[in-house]
Amino acid sequence: MRTWTDEEIKYLRENYNKVPMSIVAGQLGRSAQSIRSKIHNMRKKGMTFHRRTCLLYTSPSPRD
């Protein structure tokens, strides 16, 4: 079992909710299960993760 580096943890915190799991796993060279386990342990310790933000666009209503 490989120890998580500070850089890997930083990448995980910044990208976990933004990038598909398969890409995160590929970038880190770890399995999806390894990442899920690390996320679970980090959350138990109170760490938070950047969230994906969604911007809603509503078209202006037509004017008469």
N, C-alpha and C positions, 0 to 999 in steps of 0.2 A: 504494500500500500504506500503510495506516494504522498508526501506531506504537501498541503496547499501552500503556495507562496502568497505573499502580500499582493503581488501583481494579479494573480489569478482571482483572488478574493475581490479585488477592486473591479476587475472585469466582470465578475459575476454580479456584483452589486449594481453596476451600471447597465448591464445588458440582459439580466434574467427576465424581466418583464417586457422587454422590447424586441428581442431577437428570438427566433424559433429555437427550441431546445437542441435540434440536430446541429444547428450552426454553432451554438454555444459549446456543445460537446466537442465538435470538430476543432474549434479554435483553441480549446483548453486541452485537447487530447485526453479527454476523460469520458466515461460512459454517462448516459443520461441518469442512470440510477445513482452513480457517484455524485452527480450534481444535485439531484433531489435530496439525497442524504445530507449533503453539505448545507443546502438551503434550510432544511429542517433544523439542523443543529444551530445555524446562525440565527434563525428566528427565535429559537428557544432562548438564546442569549440576548435577545432584544434588538438585533440588527434589523434595519429596514432596507428596502430596495427601491430604486428609482422606478416610478410608475410610468407607464405609457400614457401620454396625454392625447385625448381625442378632441379635435376642434370640429364643432358642428357648423355647417354652413347652411344658412337658409336663404334662398333667393328672395330678393325684394318682391313684395306683392305688386302686381301691375296697378298702375294708377289710371284713372279715367281722365 
